[in-house]
């Protein structure tokens, strides 16, 4: 058999991986250009962070009404099971425009390299590099939107789905920031609760982990399961507060376990939970005008502007 044509793994609608390691992405990504968003007035542009690796980001600047007021910073990690998606994808771009406008914040959406060609932990390293690039502007830096308008004591890292996994793992690194938000985070385990789903999507997410994280110890690798034996304590998260947003999806109960672990580790009033009843994975991207999406946005704004 030709290893370049023999299928080793397929996640329907997401990715097909051949025995040779060649990957074919099956999900649709609609890339959009930066510019001025007529609905929100937010202006965006793309910045190359590391020319040697190709790591880049899209930066969002809301309309500035008061030159003296410094704005919070949001660093965003898109979803896509580590293997698809983009900071430049239309739904994520639209979400960043809305969030930057309503939060009155500078947003930086990370274009990290995708697995399996770039195995985990590269996504963590790319995001950390962007976060360090952002915070380095506290003294001085090449990006005027950051140096002129940002409050570097007010940095938030937000991740959706696999981006939530990335955000969690980055929060265990050496850069302190104000708040961490995990939206429908990608956490898995071999020790599922009786009520956890065992459907095709969950099965494929678990199988995929072996292909995107070579050398992994399995589904209880601390990078995939923050509650696994030997995982860093959630007390070590390098931020001041944490918000966990859950939907009624195949990852909900793992997210709930994570939130309960925050409570058990003494986060108290600095840990928040939002459960969007009856909503599916990524609903806020697919149905941005729904009441559930508006409620999630209200909670995000309150979390960011809490002081």
C-alpha positions in Angstrom: 0.0 0.0 0.0 1.1 3.6 -0.7 1.4 5.3 2.7 0.5 8.6 1.1 -2.9 7.2 0.1 -3.7 4.8 3.0 -5.8 6.5 5.6 -4.6 6.2 9.2 -7.2 8.4 10.8 -10.3 10.4 9.8 -12.4 12.8 11.8 -15.4 13.3 9.6 -15.7 17.0 8.6 -12.5 17.9 10.3 -9.3 16.1 9.1 -8.0 13.0 7.3 -4.5 11.8 8.2 -2.6 9.4 6.0 -0.1 6.8 7.0 2.7 9.0 5.5 1.6 11.8 7.9 0.1 13.8 5.2 -3.0 15.7 6.4 -6.0 16.9 4.5 -8.4 19.3 6.2 -12.1 18.7 5.6 -13.5 21.7 7.4 -14.3 24.9 5.6 -12.4 28.0 6.6 -13.6 31.3 5.2 -10.6 33.7 5.5 -11.4 37.4 5.6 -9.0 40.4 5.3 -8.4 42.9 8.0 -9.7 46.4 7.7 -12.5 48.7 9.1 -15.6 46.8 10.3 -18.5 49.0 9.3 -20.8 47.5 12.0 -18.6 48.2 15.0 -16.1 50.8 13.8 -13.3 48.5 14.8 -10.1 48.6 12.7 -7.9 45.5 12.3 -4.6 44.7 10.8 -2.2 41.7 10.6 1.2 41.6 12.2 4.0 39.1 11.7 5.4 38.2 15.1 8.0 35.7 14.1 9.0 35.6 10.4 11.0 32.4 10.8 8.1 30.4 12.0 5.3 32.3 10.4 3.5 33.0 13.7 1.3 36.1 13.3 -1.7 37.8 14.9 -4.6 40.0 13.9 -4.9 43.2 16.1 -8.2 45.0 16.6 -8.5 48.6 17.6 -11.9 50.0 18.7 -12.9 53.5 18.1 -10.9 55.8 20.4 -13.0 58.4 22.2 -10.6 59.4 25.0 -6.9 59.5 24.2 -5.9 59.5 27.8 -7.8 56.3 28.9 -5.7 53.1 28.5 -7.6 50.0 27.2 -7.5 46.4 28.4 -5.8 43.8 26.1 -7.4 40.6 25.0 -5.3 37.8 23.6 -7.6 35.3 21.8 -6.9 31.7 20.8 -9.2 30.2 18.2 -10.6 26.7 18.2 -10.5 23.9 15.6 -9.3 20.8 17.5 -5.7 22.0 17.1 -5.8 21.0 13.4 -8.0 23.6 11.7 -9.4 27.1 12.1 -7.6 30.5 11.9 -7.5 33.9 13.5 -8.5 35.1 10.1 -11.7 32.9 9.8 -14.8 34.9 9.3 -16.7 33.9 12.5 -13.7 34.4 14.8 -12.9 37.8 13.0 -16.5 38.9 13.6 -16.4 37.8 17.2 -13.2 39.8 17.8 -14.8 42.9 16.2 -17.8 42.6 18.5 -15.7 41.9 21.6 -13.1 44.7 21.0 -15.9 47.2 20.4 -18.1 46.3 23.4 -15.3 45.7 25.8 -13.5 48.8 24.7 -10.3 46.7 24.4 -7.4 46.1 22.1 -7.8 42.4 20.9 -4.9 40.3 19.6 -6.0 37.1 17.8 -3.2 34.5 17.6 -2.5 32.7 14.3 -0.7 29.7 15.8 0.7 26.8 13.7 -1.6 23.8 13.3 -1.2 20.2 14.2 -0.4 17.5 13.1 2.3 19.1 11.0 3.2 21.2 14.1 2.6 18.9 17.0 1.5 19.9 20.5 3.3 21.8 22.3 4.0 24.2 19.4 0.5 25.8 19.7 1.3 26.6 23.3 4.7 28.0 22.4 3.4 30.2 19.6 0.7 31.7 21.8 3.1 32.3 24.6 5.4 34.1 22.1 2.6 36.3 21.0 1.6 37.0 24.6 5.2 38.0 25.5 5.4 40.1 22.4 2.3 42.0 23.5 3.4 42.5 27.1 6.9 43.6 26.0 5.3 46.8 24.7 4.8 47.9 28.3 8.3 49.4 28.1 8.4 50.1 24.4 7.7 48.2 21.2 7.2 48.4 17.4 3.4 48.3 17.5 1.9 51.7 18.1 -1.6 50.5 18.8 -0.2 48.6 21.8 2.3 51.3 23.0 -0.2 54.2 22.6 -3.5 52.7 23.9 -2.9 49.7 26.2 -3.1 49.1 29.9 -0.6 46.3 30.5 -1.9 45.6 34.0 -5.2 44.6 32.4 -4.4 41.6 30.0 -6.8 38.8 29.4 -6.3 35.5 27.6 -9.4 34.0 26.1 -9.5 30.6 24.3 -12.3 28.7 22.6 -12.4 24.9 22.4 -8.8 23.7 21.6 -7.9 27.4 22.0 -9.2 27.0 25.6 -6.8 24.1 26.1 -4.0 26.4 24.7 -5.0 29.2 27.0 -5.0 27.0 30.1 -1.5 25.6 29.3 -0.2 29.1 28.5 -1.5 30.3 31.9 0.8 27.8 33.6 3.8 29.5 32.0 5.9 32.4 33.1 3.8 35.4 32.1 1.3 36.8 34.6 -1.9 38.4 33.3 -5.2 39.6 34.8 -7.8 37.1 33.6 -8.2 33.7 31.9 -11.4 32.8 30.0 -12.0 29.2 28.8 -14.9 28.9 26.4 -16.1 25.3 25.8 -12.5 24.1 26.5 -11.0 20.9 25.0 -10.2 18.7 27.9 -10.4 14.9 27.8 -9.8 11.9 30.0 -9.7 8.2 30.0 -11.7 8.1 33.3 -15.1 9.5 32.0 -17.9 10.1 34.4 -21.0 7.9 33.8 -23.0 10.8 32.4 -20.2 11.9 29.9 -21.0 11.4 26.2 -19.4 8.5 24.3 -20.6 9.6 20.9 -18.6 9.8 17.6 -17.4 13.4 18.2 -16.0 12.7 21.7 -14.5 9.4 20.4 -12.7 11.2 17.5 -11.5 14.0 19.7 -9.9 11.4 22.0 -8.4 9.4 19.1 -7.1 12.6 17.5 -5.0 13.4 20.5 -2.6 10.5 19.8 -2.0 12.0 16.3 -1.4 15.6 17.3 0.7 15.0 20.4 3.5 12.4 19.6 5.0 10.9 22.7 1.9 11.6 24.8 1.1 9.4 27.8 -2.4 9.2 26.6 -5.8 10.8 27.4 -4.6 11.6 30.9 -1.6 13.6 29.7 -1.7 16.7 31.9 -1.9 18.9 28.8 -5.2 17.2 27.9 -6.5 16.5 31.3 -5.7 19.2 33.9 -7.0 16.9 36.7 -4.8 14.0 35.8 -2.3 12.5 38.3 0.9 14.6 38.1 -0.8 17.6 36.5 0.2 21.1 37.7 -2.1 22.4 40.5 -4.6 25.0 39.3 -3.2 27.1 42.1 -0.3 27.6 39.7 -2.3 29.4 37.1 -0.5 32.7 36.5 -3.5 35.0 36.5 -5.8 36.8 39.0 -9.1 35.3 38.0 -10.7 32.7 35.8 -14.0 32.3 33.9 -15.2 29.1 32.5 -18.0 29.2 29.8 -19.8 25.9 29.1 -22.3 24.7 26.5 -24.4 21.6 26.4 -21.8 19.7 24.3 -19.4 16.8 24.4 -16.9 18.8 26.5 -19.3 20.2 29.1 -18.7 17.8 31.9 -14.9 18.1 31.6 -15.3 21.9 31.8 -17.5 21.5 34.9 -14.8 19.3 36.5 -12.2 22.0 35.7 -14.4 24.7 37.4 -15.0 22.5 40.4 -11.2 22.0 40.7 -10.8 25.8 40.7 -13.1 26.0 43.6 -11.3 23.2 45.4 -8.0 25.0 44.9 -9.2 28.1 46.6 -10.0 30.4 43.7 -13.3 31.3 45.4 -14.9 34.5 44.1 -12.1 34.8 41.5 -13.5 31.8 39.6 -16.7 32.3 37.6 -18.9 29.8 35.7 -21.3 30.4 32.9 -23.5 27.5 31.7 -25.4 28.2 28.5 -28.3 25.8 28.7 -29.5 24.2 25.5 -26.7 25.7 23.4 -24.2 23.7 21.3 -20.5 24.0 20.9 -19.4 27.3 19.5 -23.0 28.7 19.5 -21.7 32.3 20.1 -19.8 32.1 16.7 -22.7 30.5 14.8 -25.6 32.4 16.4 -24.1 35.8 17.5 -27.5 37.5 17.6 -29.1 34.8 19.9 -30.0 35.7 23.5 -27.5 33.1 24.8 -24.7 34.8 22.8 -25.7 38.2 24.1 -25.7 36.8 27.7 -22.2 35.4 27.2 -21.0 38.7 25.9 -22.5 40.5 28.9 -20.7 38.1 31.3 -17.4 38.5 29.4 -17.7 42.3 29.6 -18.4 42.2 33.3 -15.4 39.9 33.8 -13.1 42.1 31.8 -14.3 45.4 33.3 -14.5 44.1 36.9 -11.4 46.1 37.9 
